Amino acid sequence: MFYVTSMQELANDEAVAFVKTKKYGNLALCKSNQPYSIPIAYTHADTAILLYQHSRGRTLEYLEANQRACFEIHDIKGFKDWKSAIIEGWISRVTDPAELRESLKTIEKNINLMDGSYEETARAITSGRVGGVYKILIEKLSAVQSSE
């Protein structure tokens, strides 16, 4: 027997509230018609999603090839109890030193991922020793949840 669950779209304010309560999602990028997706920690910052990527690998390669991004967030408690959001937008590497420091402060405050201070992390990013901070400008946010 197959079960069909109903779903309902969330209003924009409910979608934003949901996105603000979570810390992890899946970043999807595409290069030369080849998709790539990684789980990553994030924080919501008004009209953008901020991401900190420690490594300098495939993510940066895909980002440089195509700045379109999709970000998925979900909370699944069960087959009939779930919620998810999709964010579509433009992703870029944060390179301005002042914006980089402010972004790192916001990330550290909300998800506490960095070893050491945000100043040390900013220096490591600027020197090229670690990946970087990325910002997805939210172009579209849609969210749905299960309903009975």
DRENLUMZA-985117 format. One record per residue (C-alpha): residue in one letter; x negated, y, z. Coordinates in steps of 0.001 Angstrom, whole numbers, padded with zeros to 6 digits, always signed. Layout:
N
aXYZ ...
***
This chain:
148
m+000000+000000+000000 f-001245+003476-000892 y-000674+006430+001357 v-000152+009870-000046 t-000876+012834+002166 s+000561+016224+001485 m-001553+019335+001626 q-000921+023007+002002 e-002987+025995+001005 l-004207+028248+003799 a-003728+031994+003726 n-006958+033952+003205 d-007238+035023+006865 e-006783+031391+007981 a-009387+030239+005438 v-011909+032825+006677 a-011225+031854+010311 f-011839+028185+009437 v-015120+028973+007617 k-016312+031004+010630 t-015782+028052+013019 k-018054+025611+011164 k-021842+025477+010843 y-022496+022926+008094 g-021370+022530+004510 n-022480+021259+001130 l-024206+023547-001361 a-023711+022613-005017 l-025915+024003-007769 c-026421+023096-011431 k-029407+023243-013781 s-029404+022150-017425 n-026033+020463-016951 q-027403+018399-014016 p-025549+018952-010704 y-027318+018930-007341 s-025723+019081-003900 i-027239+019230-000421 p-025818+019434+003089 i-027000+022639+004743 a-026335+024815+007777 y-024751+028195+007121 t-023258+031230+008756 h-020461+033481+007521 a-021353+037159+007178 d-018386+039272+005999 t-018412+038893+002190 a-021219+036322+002036 i-022470+032978+003277 l-026057+032962+004586 l-028209+029845+004272 y-031703+029072+005578 q-033649+026476+003597 h-036966+025511+005180 s-038406+023586+002240 r-039384+024977-001166 g-038226+022206-003455 r-035426+021337-005797 t-032974+023846-004311 l-035173+026784-005287 e-035751+025294-008749 y-031985+024993-009349 l-031286+028427-007889 e-033770+030070-010243 a-032174+028317-013245 n-028532+029171-012478 q-027210+031560-009833 r-023637+030205-009842 a-022937+028237-006662 c-020178+026310-004980 f-020100+025706-001231 e-017803+023150+000424 i-016902+022962+004115 h-014710+020307+005685 d-013355+019021+008961 i-011999+015502+008650 k-010497+013945+011752 g-008558+011302+009843 f-006709+010430+006669 k-003762+012618+007644 d-005678+015234+009631 w-008185+017250+007632 k-009045+020718+006405 s-011449+021889+003701 a-012630+025076+002046 i-014359+025812-001247 i-016370+028976-001807 e-017414+029982-005302 g-019844+032772-006002 w-023286+033971-006899 i-026307+032825-004926 s-029559+034732-004593 r-032687+034591-002534 v-032915+037368+000053 t-036179+039175-000700 d-035746+042693+000717 p-037741+042686+004000 a-035115+044592+006028 e-032245+042458+004692 l-034310+039306+005303 r-034866+040230+008968 e-031174+041096+009463 s-030087+037866+007760 l-032435+035829+009936 k-031087+037553+013073 t-027532+036660+012020 i-028497+033066+011231 e-030380+032669+014511 k-027470+034111+016499 n-024918+031830+014890 i-026685+028540+014208 n-030042+028640+016027 l-032076+026660+013479 m-035453+028324+013437 d-038565+027359+015342 g-039958+030493+016925 s-038679+034003+016389 y-036968+035398+013328 e-040007+037680+012855 e-042308+034631+012594 t-039873+032985+010188 a-039679+036163+008078 r-043482+036222+007825 a-043563+032522+006849 i-040919+033113+004142 t-042668+036233+002810 s-046015+034420+002655 g-044451+031488+000770 r-045140+028875+003478 v-041453+028003+003864 g-038369+028184+001646 g-036203+031173+002366 v-032873+032734+003113 y-030158+032576+000473 k-026947+034526+000225 i-023809+033433-001594 l-021641+036430-002437 i-018108+035119-002026 e-016206+035545-005265 k-013417+033104-004430 l-012426+031305-001226 s-009735+028667-001180 a-008821+026314+001644 v-006309+023525+002131 q-005260+021281+004987 s-003246+018121+005381 s+000427+018492+006150 e+003229+016103+006897 
***
